[in-house]
């Protein structure tokens, strides 16, 4: 019985890299992906994947296990060695339990057999996009935080600890007005709405804590 593809969706954010040396299968997966609303990039090898990678978008990789030159496990290892931690969904036409275990130990999100169930694949990609969206947002937050000057970082750390402007002024031997000026610039640069958001951002980007008693 032929498996029905999921209904066509409106375009949604995210990019799916489809890595498979079988062109016909790449196109089949691409149709499923694009019908679900994501953009796709087709790669016939791990080397081509490396050339096309763009870390600025939420993304995931649908990776064939059995490929010449470098198989899926080797591609996965190479990605990890380069610091690329995009979610990976393995597809295989004849995988074994040991290879599945190795793939999952390497951080793969899932391991699916061909021919893939379109609905299940879309579900797994959705989960992958949720995971990678967090990575992209955290990277953007870190970039905003890195735009702060040394003095702003110093004041940010004190704000994150819950200190009031007058306390910070006393701590740094500067005026409360100067602290308020820096505070406004910090909020604007980081794109946070209030001190609570700023404290959370500081904790995530600097490994600090917003608890003054910690």
Backbone as CSV, one residue per row, in Angstrom:
resi,resn,N_x,N_y,N_z,CA_x,CA_y,CA_z,C_x,C_y,C_z
1,UNK,0.844,-1.202,0.000,0.000,0.000,0.000,0.875,1.246,0.000
2,UNK,0.544,2.191,-0.817,1.331,3.405,-0.942,1.067,4.331,0.255
3,UNK,2.160,4.865,0.823,2.039,5.768,1.956,1.743,7.168,1.458
4,UNK,0.687,7.761,2.011,0.323,9.120,1.614,1.272,10.140,2.253
5,UNK,1.726,11.101,1.465,2.559,12.167,2.001,1.696,13.125,2.814
6,UNK,2.295,13.786,3.822,1.530,14.764,4.606,1.007,15.878,3.711
7,UNK,-0.092,16.484,4.146,-0.663,17.595,3.380,0.330,18.738,3.287
8,UNK,0.232,19.518,2.217,1.158,20.621,2.008,0.933,21.719,3.048
9,UNK,2.048,22.220,3.603,2.007,23.265,4.618,2.478,24.590,4.033
10,UNK,2.150,25.666,4.745,2.709,26.966,4.413,4.211,26.953,4.714
11,UNK,4.991,27.808,4.038,6.430,27.865,4.315,6.700,28.137,5.796
12,UNK,7.670,27.449,6.355,8.033,27.676,7.744,9.547,27.728,7.885
13,UNK,10.050,28.379,8.922,11.492,28.564,9.047,12.226,27.248,9.261
14,UNK,13.411,27.195,8.735,14.223,25.996,8.909,14.732,25.473,7.575
15,UNK,15.880,24.838,7.641,16.539,24.316,6.437,16.916,22.862,6.696
16,UNK,16.574,21.990,5.764,16.879,20.567,5.904,17.929,20.180,4.862
17,UNK,19.074,19.700,5.344,20.124,19.195,4.458,19.868,17.705,4.235
18,UNK,19.749,17.314,2.975,19.504,15.914,2.627,20.773,15.366,2.004
19,UNK,21.411,14.443,2.703,22.715,13.923,2.261,22.551,12.452,1.882
20,UNK,22.681,12.171,0.588,22.497,10.804,0.085,23.135,10.737,-1.298
21,UNK,23.874,9.666,-1.577,24.497,9.539,-2.900,23.495,9.086,-3.954
22,UNK,22.304,8.663,-3.520,21.250,8.226,-4.444,20.397,9.449,-4.803
23,UNK,20.543,9.933,-6.024,19.838,11.154,-6.440,18.324,10.995,-6.373
24,UNK,17.818,9.836,-6.781,16.371,9.618,-6.773,15.828,9.688,-5.346
25,UNK,16.556,9.111,-4.414,16.096,9.140,-3.029,16.197,10.546,-2.450
26,UNK,17.250,11.280,-2.818,17.367,12.676,-2.363,16.140,13.473,-2.798
27,UNK,15.746,13.270,-4.037,14.605,14.023,-4.554,13.311,13.625,-3.845
28,UNK,13.175,12.350,-3.542,11.975,11.885,-2.834,11.885,12.538,-1.461
29,UNK,12.989,12.531,-0.735,13.004,13.136,0.599,12.785,14.643,0.490
30,UNK,13.386,15.265,-0.522,13.226,16.710,-0.712,11.763,17.066,-0.939
31,UNK,11.046,16.241,-1.678,9.617,16.504,-1.913,8.832,16.449,-0.609
32,UNK,9.158,15.467,0.223,8.485,15.356,1.528,8.770,16.594,2.370
33,UNK,10.037,16.982,2.403,10.480,18.121,3.220,9.816,19.411,2.745
34,UNK,9.864,19.646,1.444,9.339,20.900,0.896,7.813,20.945,0.964
35,UNK,7.176,19.801,0.837,5.717,19.757,0.978,5.316,20.120,2.410
36,UNK,6.186,19.773,3.368,5.923,20.091,4.775,6.224,21.549,5.095
37,UNK,6.831,22.274,4.156,7.023,23.710,4.332,8.436,24.185,4.553
38,UNK,9.416,23.257,4.660,10.804,23.670,4.870,11.564,23.770,3.542
39,UNK,12.580,24.596,3.542,13.509,24.615,2.413,14.462,23.430,2.562
40,UNK,15.010,22.976,1.457,15.943,21.856,1.516,17.162,22.137,0.644
41,UNK,18.251,21.503,1.012,19.460,21.516,0.192,19.917,20.076,0.029
42,UNK,20.130,19.689,-1.219,20.513,18.311,-1.497,22.027,18.201,-1.670
43,UNK,22.599,17.204,-1.002,24.052,16.983,-1.060,24.300,15.508,-1.368
44,UNK,25.242,15.248,-2.269,25.513,13.855,-2.625,26.631,13.234,-1.790
45,UNK,27.194,14.006,-0.850,28.291,13.494,-0.028,28.479,14.384,1.192
46,UNK,29.288,13.886,2.138,29.616,14.694,3.298,30.413,15.931,2.922
47,UNK,31.268,15.794,1.917,32.077,16.933,1.476,31.185,18.046,0.919
48,UNK,30.166,17.665,0.154,29.239,18.661,-0.381,28.440,19.306,0.741
49,UNK,28.099,18.512,1.740,27.394,19.064,2.905,28.238,20.142,3.575
50,UNK,29.520,19.876,3.754,30.409,20.856,4.388,30.447,22.159,3.602
51,UNK,30.389,22.062,2.273,30.435,23.271,1.442,29.143,24.084,1.567
52,UNK,28.040,23.404,1.835,26.752,24.095,1.843,26.295,24.548,3.232
53,UNK,26.922,24.072,4.285,26.459,24.371,5.633,26.413,25.866,5.914
54,UNK,25.333,26.282,6.538,25.129,27.676,6.918,24.508,27.678,8.306
55,UNK,25.287,28.058,9.303,24.834,27.950,10.682,23.933,29.052,11.160
56,UNK,23.460,29.912,10.254,22.643,31.043,10.686,21.150,30.719,10.748
57,UNK,20.757,29.532,10.277,19.339,29.160,10.278,19.118,27.941,11.157
58,UNK,17.926,27.800,11.749,17.577,26.506,12.345,17.636,25.454,11.247
59,UNK,18.243,24.321,11.537,18.433,23.321,10.486,18.584,21.933,11.085
60,UNK,18.482,20.942,10.223,18.807,19.574,10.611,19.339,18.860,9.372
61,UNK,19.898,17.687,9.603,20.498,16.907,8.525,19.810,15.551,8.444
62,UNK,19.303,15.220,7.267,18.787,13.879,7.001,19.901,13.159,6.251
63,UNK,20.521,12.194,6.909,21.798,11.640,6.446,21.705,10.150,6.158
64,UNK,22.064,9.777,4.953,22.087,8.363,4.570,23.266,7.667,5.243
65,UNK,23.023,6.474,5.755,24.095,5.754,6.443,25.117,5.179,5.473
66,UNK,24.642,4.597,4.371,25.535,3.885,3.448,25.853,4.737,2.227
67,UNK,27.049,5.325,2.236,27.517,6.120,1.097,28.973,5.772,0.823
68,UNK,29.394,5.881,-0.443,30.797,5.628,-0.755,31.691,6.751,-0.224
69,UNK,32.958,6.484,-0.172,33.991,7.417,0.295,33.876,7.643,1.807
70,UNK,32.812,8.322,2.242,32.591,8.518,3.677,31.138,8.167,3.979
71,UNK,30.933,7.140,4.832,29.559,6.772,5.155,28.967,7.747,6.177
72,UNK,27.701,7.522,6.504,27.022,8.471,7.375,27.669,8.629,8.740
73,UNK,28.130,7.520,9.318,28.782,7.585,10.632,30.046,8.428,10.554
74,UNK,30.800,8.261,9.481,32.039,9.043,9.312,31.726,10.518,9.098
75,UNK,30.667,10.808,8.360,30.251,12.204,8.164,29.848,12.812,9.505
76,UNK,29.108,12.040,10.290,28.695,12.507,11.613,29.906,12.825,12.490
77,UNK,30.895,11.930,12.491,32.102,12.153,13.296,32.840,13.407,12.846
78,UNK,32.905,13.593,11.525,33.604,14.770,11.000,32.889,16.055,11.402
79,UNK,31.565,16.034,11.363,30.798,17.209,11.778,31.087,17.550,13.236
80,UNK,31.069,16.537,14.085,31.315,16.761,15.509,32.723,17.288,15.753
81,UNK,33.683,16.778,14.988,35.076,17.236,15.155,35.239,18.697,14.754
82,UNK,34.343,19.179,13.888,34.372,20.572,13.442,33.476,21.474,14.285
83,UNK,32.869,20.905,15.307,31.998,21.687,16.171,30.610,21.933,15.609
84,UNK,30.214,21.165,14.591,28.880,21.295,14.008,27.952,20.328,14.740
85,UNK,26.992,20.874,15.487,26.120,20.018,16.290,24.668,20.080,15.847
86,UNK,24.446,20.177,14.549,23.085,20.157,14.024,22.438,18.793,14.300
87,UNK,21.131,18.763,14.579,20.452,17.480,14.763,20.546,16.632,13.495
88,UNK,20.818,15.349,13.678,20.972,14.423,12.559,19.921,13.326,12.642
89,UNK,19.262,13.074,11.519,18.331,11.958,11.390,18.926,11.004,10.364
90,UNK,19.274,9.801,10.778,19.860,8.824,9.862,18.777,8.044,9.126
91,UNK,19.018,7.824,7.833,18.178,6.943,7.028,19.058,5.821,6.501
92,UNK,18.530,4.598,6.482,19.319,3.484,5.979,18.430,2.447,5.315
93,UNK,18.983,1.839,4.274,18.264,0.775,3.589,18.635,-0.589,4.110
94,UNK,19.678,-0.658,4.924,20.117,-1.954,5.438,21.036,-1.803,6.615
95,UNK,20.639,-1.005,7.568,21.474,-0.756,8.729,21.435,-1.902,9.709
96,UNK,22.381,-1.899,10.601,22.454,-2.924,11.634,22.269,-2.282,12.996
97,UNK,22.019,-3.118,14.013,21.856,-2.602,15.363,23.123,-1.893,15.841
98,UNK,24.331,-2.453,15.628,25.542,-1.745,16.068,25.691,-0.361,15.435
99,UNK,25.357,-0.245,14.152,25.496,1.061,13.500,24.466,2.041,14.044
100,UNK,23.271,1.551,14.361,22.242,2.413,14.944,22.691,2.912,16.307
101,UNK,23.245,2.016,17.112,23.726,2.395,18.440,24.831,3.438,18.325
102,UNK,25.770,3.232,17.390,26.862,4.183,17.214,26.343,5.544,16.778
103,UNK,25.367,5.551,15.876,24.795,6.812,15.402,24.141,7.574,16.546
104,UNK,23.375,6.874,17.369,22.676,7.527,18.479,23.660,7.988,19.549
105,UNK,24.704,7.219,19.780,25.728,7.639,20.735,26.450,8.896,20.253
106,UNK,26.534,9.045,18.938,27.171,10.235,18.373,26.267,11.453,18.403
107,UNK,25.060,11.292,18.919,24.159,12.424,19.065,23.039,12.482,18.040
108,UNK,22.893,11.441,17.218,21.818,11.446,16.226,20.464,11.528,16.913
109,UNK,19.552,12.265,16.301,18.213,12.424,16.862,17.377,11.163,16.652
110,UNK,17.581,10.512,15.509,16.799,9.311,15.221,17.500,8.484,14.145
111,UNK,17.009,7.272,13.970,17.575,6.312,13.028,16.386,5.615,12.376
112,UNK,16.166,5.869,11.081,14.973,5.379,10.403,15.348,4.550,9.179
113,UNK,14.534,3.541,8.907,14.791,2.683,7.764,14.058,3.169,6.518
114,UNK,14.685,2.962,5.363,14.050,3.237,4.082,13.161,2.059,3.702
115,UNK,12.061,2.274,2.963,11.538,3.594,2.583,10.929,4.281,3.795
116,UNK,11.237,5.532,3.946,10.833,6.261,5.139,9.355,6.616,5.101
117,UNK,8.716,6.569,6.251,7.330,6.998,6.384,7.323,8.528,6.374
118,UNK,6.695,9.171,5.379,6.720,10.632,5.281,6.217,11.345,6.536
119,UNK,5.117,10.837,7.099,4.559,11.485,8.284,5.521,11.415,9.458
120,UNK,6.130,10.253,9.654,7.080,10.084,10.747,8.318,10.954,10.536
121,UNK,8.796,11.021,9.295,9.963,11.850,9.008,9.670,13.316,9.315
122,UNK,8.508,13.793,8.914,8.132,15.181,9.183,8.076,15.437,10.689
123,UNK,7.557,14.482,11.440,7.492,14.627,12.899,8.880,14.748,13.507
124,UNK,9.812,13.945,13.012,11.173,13.965,13.556,11.891,15.260,13.159
125,UNK,11.628,15.749,11.945,12.221,17.015,11.525,11.679,18.157,12.374
126,UNK,10.392,18.124,12.676,9.800,19.151,13.536,10.507,19.191,14.886
127,UNK,10.764,18.021,15.462,11.472,17.950,16.743,12.886,18.501,16.612
128,UNK,13.526,18.175,15.484,14.888,18.661,15.254,14.926,20.178,15.143
129,UNK,13.941,20.765,14.486,13.909,22.214,14.313,13.703,22.931,15.647
130,UNK,12.884,22.345,16.515,12.703,22.921,17.852,14.038,22.942,18.589
131,UNK,14.753,21.828,18.514,16.055,21.734,19.178,17.046,22.742,18.616
132,UNK,17.118,22.832,17.291,18.135,23.704,16.699,17.763,25.174,16.780
133,UNK,16.469,25.474,16.874,16.065,26.873,17.046,16.652,27.444,18.329
134,UNK,16.754,26.614,19.356,17.355,27.054,20.619,18.826,27.391,20.415
135,UNK,19.517,26.567,19.617,20.938,26.835,19.343,21.119,28.165,18.629
136,UNK,20.294,28.410,17.613,20.403,29.645,16.837,20.115,30.862,17.713
137,UNK,19.086,30.754,18.555,18.726,31.869,19.427,19.818,32.142,20.453
138,UNK,20.392,31.085,21.008,21.471,31.265,21.982,22.690,31.908,21.329
139,UNK,22.997,31.501,20.086,24.126,32.102,19.370,23.880,33.589,19.137
140,UNK,22.633,33.940,18.800,22.293,35.352,18.598,22.400,36.124,19.903
141,UNK,21.976,35.506,20.998,22.068,36.153,22.302,23.524,36.383,22.691
142,UNK,24.352,35.387,22.448,25.777,35.536,22.768,26.410,36.653,21.955
143,UNK,26.009,36.742,20.690,26.547,37.796,19.832,26.149,39.171,20.353
144,UNK,24.898,39.308,20.784,24.460,40.581,21.347,25.215,40.906,22.623
145,UNK,25.424,39.891,23.442,26.129,40.109,24.703,27.577,40.533,24.461
146,UNK,28.186,39.952,23.422,29.580,40.272,23.114,29.758,41.701,22.611
147,UNK,28.656,42.383,22.293,28.746,43.779,21.853,28.918,44.740,23.035
148,UNK,28.777,44.239,24.252,28.918,45.084,25.432,30.381,45.438,25.683
149,UNK,30.608,46.625,26.220,31.957,47.028,26.626,32.305,46.328,27.945
150,UNK,33.578,46.415,28.335,33.995,45.795,29.595,33.228,46.377,30.778
151,UNK,33.032,47.690,30.791,32.295,48.326,31.870,30.838,47.869,31.881
152,UNK,30.255,47.738,30.685,28.867,47.291,30.606,28.721,45.850,31.086
153,UNK,29.696,45.018,30.776,29.668,43.631,31.262,29.755,43.614,32.786
154,UNK,30.609,44.467,33.333,30.774,44.554,34.778,29.458,44.960,35.447
155,UNK,28.801,45.975,34.892,27.529,46.439,35.443,26.442,45.385,35.225
156,UNK,26.481,44.733,34.078,25.510,43.676,33.782,25.591,42.561,34.824
157,UNK,26.802,42.187,35.211,26.964,41.125,36.204,26.362,41.526,37.542
158,UNK,26.484,42.803,37.911,25.926,43.287,39.171,24.402,43.395,39.088
159,UNK,23.892,43.817,37.937,22.451,43.847,37.735,21.866,42.436,37.828
160,UNK,22.582,41.479,37.235,22.125,40.092,37.253,22.096,39.525,38.670
161,UNK,22.932,40.056,39.541,22.943,39.626,40.942,21.842,40.281,41.762
162,UNK,21.111,41.212,41.145,19.996,41.851,41.822,20.314,43.161,42.496
163,UNK,21.508,43.706,42.231,21.879,44.967,42.865,21.132,46.132,42.228
164,UNK,20.729,47.093,43.045,20.089,48.308,42.559,21.151,49.273,42.050
165,UNK,20.707,50.295,41.307,21.643,51.253,40.709,22.517,51.922,41.765
166,UNK,21.918,52.304,42.894,22.696,52.978,43.951,23.765,52.055,44.531
167,UNK,23.426,50.770,44.659,24.399,49.796,45.168,25.544,49.598,44.180
168,UNK,25.193,49.550,42.885,26.219,49.396,41.849,27.119,50.629,41.819
169,UNK,26.506,51.796,41.939,27.283,53.042,41.937,28.299,53.038,43.075
170,UNK,27.864,52.599,44.235,28.766,52.542,45.392,29.859,51.511,45.177
171,UNK,29.482,50.363,44.625,30.436,49.276,44.374,31.534,49.711,43.407
172,UNK,31.162,50.477,42.380,32.114,50.855,41.332,32.649,52.281,41.485
173,UNK,32.185,52.973,42.513,32.614,54.355,42.762,32.296,55.270,41.584
174,UNK,31.077,55.147,41.096,30.600,56.011,40.023,29.220,56.535,40.443
175,UNK,28.670,57.460,39.675,27.381,58.040,40.042,26.231,57.125,39.629
176,UNK,25.109,57.262,40.330,23.913,56.486,39.986,23.431,56.820,38.586
177,UNK,23.608,58.090,38.206,23.194,58.516,36.861,24.007,57.777,35.796
178,UNK,25.295,57.607,36.048,26.145,56.876,35.100,25.705,55.419,35.004
179,UNK,25.369,54.837,36.144,24.880,53.452,36.143,23.603,53.340,35.317
180,UNK,22.678,54.282,35.510,21.427,54.258,34.757,21.669,54.392,33.260
181,UNK,22.641,55.232,32.895,22.985,55.405,31.481,23.492,54.083,30.907
182,UNK,24.387,53.436,31.640,24.916,52.146,31.178,23.802,51.101,31.117
183,UNK,22.936,51.139,32.109,21.837,50.179,32.155,20.954,50.298,30.915
184,UNK,20.622,51.493,30.517,19.801,51.700,29.333,20.492,51.157,28.085
185,UNK,21.806,51.414,27.977,22.565,50.928,26.816,22.643,49.402,26.809
186,UNK,22.798,48.819,27.978,22.877,47.361,28.086,21.568,46.722,27.633
187,UNK,20.449,47.249,28.121,19.136,46.723,27.748,18.929,46.836,26.234
188,UNK,19.322,47.975,25.673,19.143,48.189,24.237,20.025,47.248,23.420
189,UNK,21.294,47.121,23.806,22.222,46.276,23.044,21.829,44.803,23.095
190,UNK,21.370,44.340,24.250,21.054,42.922,24.399,19.657,42.566,23.915
191,UNK,18.817,43.578,23.686,17.468,43.318,23.204,16.563,42.710,24.259
192,UNK,16.932,42.862,25.531,16.099,42.345,26.613,15.064,43.392,27.017
193,UNK,13.981,42.928,27.632,12.895,43.841,27.993,13.017,44.375,29.407
194,UNK,13.724,43.644,30.258,13.832,44.039,31.657,15.038,43.359,32.297
195,UNK,15.263,43.628,33.570,16.421,43.070,34.262,16.306,41.560,34.430
196,UNK,15.084,41.061,34.599,14.910,39.612,34.729,15.391,38.894,33.464
197,UNK,15.018,39.418,32.291,15.490,38.827,31.030,16.995,38.982,30.895
198,UNK,17.511,40.135,31.315,18.949,40.373,31.235,19.698,39.386,32.118
199,UNK,19.184,39.123,33.312,19.827,38.177,34.223,19.855,36.775,33.631
200,UNK,18.755,36.390,32.967,18.694,35.080,32.322,19.704,34.992,31.189
201,UNK,19.775,36.038,30.383,20.738,36.084,29.285,22.161,35.994,29.814
202,UNK,22.449,36.747,30.861,23.789,36.733,31.450,24.141,35.329,31.943
203,UNK,23.179,34.676,32.589,23.413,33.330,33.108,23.721,32.347,31.981
204,UNK,22.990,32.462,30.872,23.183,31.534,29.757,24.494,31.784,29.019
205,UNK,24.867,33.053,28.879,26.043,33.375,28.071,27.347,33.379,28.852
206,UNK,27.256,33.607,30.143,28.468,33.684,30.956,28.552,32.632,32.054
207,UNK,27.543,31.774,32.115,27.552,30.750,33.142,27.407,31.321,34.528
208,UNK,26.881,32.547,34.601,26.687,33.184,35.894,25.331,32.796,36.443
209,UNK,25.002,33.335,37.592,23.708,33.074,38.199,23.055,34.366,38.611
210,UNK,21.750,34.398,38.456,21.024,35.596,38.837,20.682,35.617,40.323
211,UNK,21.045,34.555,41.043,20.763,34.470,42.482,21.883,35.145,43.253
212,UNK,21.666,36.241,43.960,22.726,36.928,44.647,23.306,36.157,45.797
213,UNK,22.575,35.127,46.266,23.083,34.337,47.392,23.827,33.091,46.933
214,UNK,23.886,32.851,45.586,24.549,31.650,45.066,26.047,31.810,45.102
